[in-house]
Every structure is written in structure tokens, then in C-alpha cells.
């Protein structure tokens, strides 16, 4: 299943909502967000799950600007976000500038940073700080998983998956699990106050469908990166599926507030 398929995004929505760091939203609520209504730009919005989770946690009237390169996802997100006004922007979000963000109260994104390059994360920080706009960037992969029960092969598949996350795609070196550290450095270098908080998926019997789909994709990516693992993969998958699987998939949320 594609990372960006609506079916995958729907499957993960509850786990995402359960994982997101409420403490960062509480911190965000205590600062003054300019403009009425609030203007929130959701970058790489997918089907709008972050908006559905966050809009009711922010005070007052809101106008959401949804950015994505997939018009199908934009249509789903716009139709599913209620209680706020909405507009959509189709296209590449990696080239946004401070001028593009003028008048924006808050920039948000979910599961986006790890798909960017260091230069793109640096550009995002430059745009947000230049516009004086806080950024709430959620669910970046942390590069750590914990299975119950654990086994020695877990570390080999984890290392291969993390290397896959850092691969070069069309000339772009993705950050993968290095994304949060890169974002912290980029925002702090520009004087922003940055707070991070863990946002792990905790997948058990109530999330069997998501756990099974995540596991298949995680193993497939590891094998693509390290073909020597292919011989171990079928039995490894069977063992994990026979045990649930029960797994904690670590992510990190980040809130950056310009000075």
C-alpha cells in the first residue's frame, strides 16, 4: 500500500491521533497566534487527519489552507474538515518562502519532515521564522521500534529500514530519522524556541490491521535496502504476525516558536 494512499492514511488515523503530543498543543495555545480568524497552513495535508485532530483544539474561528501535490487527497481533506473555512493549494510545498507564509498564524505538518532533505528542512525553517510563524511538525520517524517479544533480528531490520529512509530519491537525500534533529538545529539557529515531545504509535490487538500493514511495509523496505535479509524475511514476518504483532513505533513531534 502506498505511503500516500487514502486507504493507508485512513488506517493510520486513529494511531496518529492517539500518538500526537497534546503537551505541545497546550504550549501552543498559551502563545498569541496572530490574526482572526487563525490562518493555519497544513503542509502535505493528505486526507486532512491532522486538521480533524487539531482544529477543535485551537480557539476561535479558523481558516485552513491545505497544501498537497495530490489533488485527490486535497479533495478528500477539504470535504472532511468541518467547522472551519478551507482552501486548497496543489503543488510543491518545498519551495515555500516567508512571503508565501505572510499572514499565516501557524504552519502544521504530519509525517512530513522525514521525507525532506536537509536543505528543504532548512528552507522550511527559514520561511517560518522569516514570517514570524510558529510551526507544529508532528509524527516524524525516530528510527526506533520495540517489539514484544523482541528478538536479535529486530536490530538488523531496523538498521536496514533506517538506511532506506535515508536513501537518495531523484537526486534528493532524504533525512529519515535524522529529520527532527535537522529541524531543531535549523529553527534554533534562527533564534526560534524549539520543544520536542515523543509521539509513539503503540500497536496491539486493537490495531491489528494497521500493525500488519505497517510491519509488511517496514520489512519490505528493509529488504529492498539490504537484499541479504530476504532469506530471513518470510519466517521473521510469520513470527511477528503470530505474536500480534505488538510493537511501539517511535515518532517525535516538534513545536518551533519564532522569537
C-alpha positions in Angstrom: 0.0 0.0 0.0 1.4 3.4 -1.0 2.5 5.7 1.8 0.2 8.3 0.4 -2.8 6.0 -0.5 -6.1 7.2 1.1 -6.6 3.7 2.4 -3.3 3.8 4.3 -3.9 7.3 5.7 -7.3 6.2 6.9 -5.9 3.1 8.5 -3.3 5.0 10.5 -5.5 8.0 11.5 -6.5 6.6 14.9 -3.0 5.7 15.8 -1.8 9.1 14.7 -4.4 10.8 16.8 -3.6 8.7 19.9 0.2 9.4 19.4 0.3 13.2 18.8 1.8 15.2 21.7 -1.0 17.1 23.4 1.5 18.9 25.6 2.8 20.8 22.5 -0.7 21.9 21.6 -1.2 23.2 25.2 2.0 25.1 24.8 0.9 26.5 21.5 -2.4 27.6 23.0 -0.6 29.7 25.6 1.1 32.0 23.0 -0.6 34.7 21.0 -1.4 33.5 17.5 -1.8 36.5 15.2 -4.9 37.2 13.1 -8.6 36.4 13.5 -9.5 34.0 12.1 -6.4 32.0 12.7 -4.8 31.1 9.3 -3.4 27.6 9.5 -1.3 26.1 6.7 -1.2 22.3 6.7 1.7 21.1 4.5 1.4 17.7 2.9 -2.1 17.5 4.4 -3.0 14.1 2.9 -6.7 13.4 3.8 -6.7 16.1 6.4 -6.3 13.9 9.6 -4.1 16.5 11.4 -6.7 19.2 10.7 -9.5 17.0 12.0 -7.5 16.4 15.2 -6.1 19.9 15.7 -8.9 22.3 14.7 -11.1 21.6 17.7 -8.1 22.1 20.0 -7.4 25.6 18.8 -9.5 28.6 19.9 -11.7 30.8 17.8 -12.6 30.9 14.1 -10.1 29.3 11.7 -9.2 29.3 8.1 -7.2 26.3 6.9 -5.0 26.4 3.8 -4.3 22.8 2.7 -1.2 22.1 0.7 -0.6 18.8 -1.1 0.7 17.7 -4.5 -2.1 15.1 -4.9 -5.4 16.7 -6.0 -7.3 13.6 -5.0 -6.1 13.9 -1.4 -6.8 17.6 -1.3 -10.4 17.0 -2.3 -10.8 14.4 0.5 -9.2 16.7 3.1 -11.3 19.7 2.1 -14.5 17.8 2.2 -13.8 16.2 5.6 -12.6 19.3 7.6 -15.6 20.8 9.3 -16.2 23.9 11.5 -13.6 26.0 9.7 -13.2 27.6 6.3 -10.9 25.8 3.8 -8.9 26.5 0.7 -6.6 24.1 -1.1 -3.2 24.6 -2.8 -1.9 22.0 -5.1 1.8 21.8 -5.9 5.3 21.5 -4.5 5.5 22.7 -0.8 9.3 22.5 -0.5 9.8 25.9 -2.1 7.6 28.0 0.2 9.1 31.3 1.3 8.5 33.8 4.1 6.5 35.8 1.6 4.3 32.8 0.8 3.6 32.5 4.6 2.7 36.1 5.2 -0.4 36.4 7.3 -0.2 32.8 8.4 -0.8 32.1 12.1 0.5 28.5 12.2 2.2 26.0 10.0 1.5 22.4 10.6 2.6 19.1 9.0 2.3 15.4 9.9 4.7 12.6 8.9 6.4 15.1 6.5 9.9 16.1 7.8 11.5 12.6 7.3 10.5 12.8 3.6 12.5 16.0 3.1 16.2 16.8 2.5 18.3 18.8 4.9 18.1 21.8 2.5 14.4 21.6 2.3 14.0 21.4 6.1 16.4 24.4 6.4 14.2 26.3 3.8 11.0 25.5 5.8 12.6 26.9 9.0 13.8 30.0 7.1 10.2 30.5 5.8 8.5 30.1 9.1 10.9 32.2 11.1 11.0 34.8 8.4 7.2 35.1 8.6 7.2 35.0 12.4 5.0 31.9 12.1 5.1 29.0 14.7 5.4 25.5 13.3 3.9 22.3 14.7 5.5 19.4 12.9 4.3 16.0 14.0 5.0 12.3 13.7 8.5 12.4 12.3 10.0 8.9 12.4 12.6 8.5 15.2 14.3 5.3 13.8 13.4 3.1 16.8 10.9 0.3 17.1 10.2 -2.0 20.1 8.7 -5.4 19.6 7.1 -7.6 22.3 8.6 -10.1 22.3 11.9 -8.8 20.9 14.5 -10.9 19.0 18.0 -10.3 17.7 16.9 -9.8 14.1 14.9 -6.8 15.1 18.0 -4.6 15.2 19.1 -5.8 11.7 15.7 -5.0 10.1 15.6 -1.7 12.0 19.0 -0.6 10.7 18.2 -1.6 7.2 14.9 0.3 7.3 16.6 3.4 8.7 19.1 3.3 5.9 16.2 3.0 3.4 14.6 6.1 5.0 17.9 8.0 4.3 18.1 6.9 0.7 18.6 9.1 -2.4 15.4 9.6 -4.4 15.6 11.5 -7.7 18.8 13.1 -6.5 17.4 14.1 -3.1 19.0 12.6 0.0 16.1 12.1 2.4 16.6 12.7 6.1 14.5 9.9 7.5 15.1 9.5 11.3 17.6 12.4 11.2 14.8 14.9 10.3 13.9 16.0 13.8 17.5 16.8 14.8 17.9 18.7 11.5 14.7 20.7 12.1 15.7 21.5 15.7 19.1 22.8 14.5 17.6 24.8 11.6 15.0 26.6 13.8 17.3 27.2 16.8 20.0 28.6 14.5 17.4 31.2 13.5 16.5 32.0 17.1 13.3 30.1 17.5 12.3 28.4 20.8 12.0 24.7 19.9 10.3 21.9 22.0 10.1 18.3 21.1 7.9 15.6 22.5 7.7 11.8 21.9 4.6 10.7 19.9 4.9 6.9 19.6 2.4 4.5 17.9 1.6 1.8 20.4 0.1 -1.0 18.3 -1.5 -4.0 19.9 -4.7 -6.1 19.5 -6.9 -3.0 18.9 -4.7 -2.0 15.9 -4.1 -5.4 14.2 -4.8 -4.2 10.7 -2.5 -1.2 10.9 0.2 -3.2 12.7 0.2 -5.9 10.0 0.3 -3.4 7.1 3.0 -1.3 8.8 5.0 -4.5 9.5 4.8 -5.6 5.9 6.0 -2.2 4.6 8.7 -2.0 7.2 10.1 -5.4 6.3 9.8 -4.8 2.6 11.7 -1.5 2.8 14.4 -3.2 4.9 14.8 -6.0 2.4 14.9 -3.5 -0.5 17.8 -1.8 1.2 19.6 -5.0 2.4 18.7 -7.9 0.0 20.6 -10.3 2.2 17.7 -10.1 4.7 15.3 -11.6 2.1 16.1 -15.1 3.2 15.1 -14.3 6.8 12.0 -12.1 5.9 9.2 -14.7 5.5 9.9 -16.6 8.8 10.5 -13.2 10.5 7.1 -11.9 9.3 5.4 -15.1 10.4 6.8 -14.9 13.9 5.8 -11.2 14.3 2.3 -11.8 13.0 1.9 -14.9 15.2 2.7 -12.6 18.1 0.1 -9.9 17.2 2.3 -8.1 16.3 2.8 -5.9 19.4 5.1 -3.0 18.7 5.9 0.5 19.7 6.9 2.7 16.7 8.7 5.8 17.9 8.0 9.2 16.4 8.7 12.8 17.5 6.6 15.9 17.5 8.2 19.4 17.3 6.9 22.9 18.1 9.0 25.8 16.9 8.1 29.4 18.1 10.0 32.3 16.4 11.5 34.8 18.8 
